[in-house]
Amino acid sequence: MALFGRDTSRMVTVDEALPGRPTPLAVPEAHFVNGHRIVPPFPDGLQTAVVGMGCFWGAERTFWRTPGVWSTAVGYAGGFTENPTYEEVCSGLTGHTEAVLVVFDPDEIGFETLLRVFWEGHDPTQGMRQGNDRGTQYRSAVYWAGEEQRVQAETSAAAYGEALRLARRGPVTTEIAPLGTFYWAEGYHQQYLAKVPNGYCNTGGTGVSCPVGSGVPGERVPGPGR
């Protein structure tokens, strides 16, 4: 897909990226579904994860429905532009992907289990797209915070890659990188599918179970409607 003649499936360079702005976008503090905070500060003992798995509307819903997840928010990560708008991200000139911030209680759910939800909730083999959504903003990504998250992300990617190979699927193209700045998206995007229950959702997995934590490589699992 191209915008103004530019191929939005090509990653922008820092020199090409839009400058953005110093002021963050306005967002509500409370989660539309559970009332918890979607911006810091969060209660002591909670941890965060940031992932991208295509359109962030459906991805966020997947995680707020996951037991042990305390809160979620959508935003932009992995790029160069400061406090980008949705329109700027869609232009392909920010370098960001649509991302979900997951705030979780490690006593109830571990990062490894969140990764399993991540891998099974989308198709991480598609490069700069997810289904019919095309462009760098739809790339699969895990942005780790700390060495433990990095090791678990890389280990799970290798394990799921092997499961996909056994299922005769393509290789994992997921970006695994240190978390830079997570920029909260505009308020209307937050918990969008709770506000618009019949809204667009392009979330869908490969049907291949992730062997991290439990299961067997190549095991088939129900689709995203489970």
PyMOL commands that set and color helices and strands:
alter all, ss='L'
color gray80, all
select helices_A, chain A and resi 56-64+86-90+111-120+136-138+147-166+187-189+192-195
alter helices_A, ss='H'
color red, helices_A
select strands_A, chain A and resi 2-3+6-7+47-53+69-77+97-104+129-130+133-134+140-144+175-178+183-184
alter strands_A, ss='S'
color yellow, strands_A
deselect
rebuild
show_as cartoon
